[in-house]
């Protein structure tokens, strides 16, 4: 394990004014998103879409790294250039999703555990040879009647820690993603309690596995009301509760926290990130607070592109617009009037 290399990469991933583009959707997930805007889910269309995203000139001003899917890291643009090569030319760090998805947790109905540890060491070596410098593994925690169970939290925390250790062994920075889902009618108080339990369990397991905190990035969900909760917490409350939770759960040695958007609208994700960064100075928060969004970055570009090559440049402008607004929010300098002014 090259500690210096891991730390350098982790810090570069959360460089000031930049975030991470999550574009690691599996083929079935891409199919759902394409279907929603009337695009055929073919090899050629997926390649064209990813070429459109990564070919946006100037993207590296706002995006430090991008998380790819297995098909993408092995693929090429429509011009024939390998995607990782295009990213490096732009100044964007290539990353790769390495988990095998969340599966039903035995004896625990309604709960999942993420799989993919089998032969992970060998896969990491291959991904490194293909250009990856960091990886991502997502665990999902469901809030419900009697959920989550301790078994679910512990199983996912242990898997995240083993994954992270294998990544660092291969000199790859692990993004550790424990997502507490916002599906349900739970309050923000319940979200706080479950998120705190989850994050504490994750860092306990990371410590036990010997993971270098300075050489990783945390990708947590924000502390937010359930989608069906009749009392939706406001922007300031989400920011306050999320930072309170992180301060009580996450070691100061971690270089940065790149939030997932987790079903929020593009506007909500930007507003919440901005509010946290505005509060961070007074609270002496030790980490960089930035974003690792998928839909909250991609949706405007996808709905503009619609599978039509004539719309590529307009779609790229939509992506750059959203990326810039989140980059500004990661500095606590976002204002609502930027939405229209910047778009224009």
Secondary structure by P-SEA (a helix, b strand, c coil): caaaaaaaaaaaaacccbbbbbccccaaaaaaaaaaacccccaaaaaaaaaaaaacccccccccbbbbccccccccccccccaaaaaaaacbbbbbbcccccccccccccbbbbbcccaaaaaaaaaaaaccccbbbbbbbbbccccccaaaaaaaaaaaaaaaaaaaaacccccccccccccccccaaaaaaaaaaaaaaaaaaaaaacccccccccccccccccccccccccaaaaaaaaaaaaaacccccccbbbbbcccccaaaaaaaaaaaaaacccccccbbbbbbccccccaaaaaaacccccaaaaaaaaaaaaaaaaaaaaaccccccccccccc
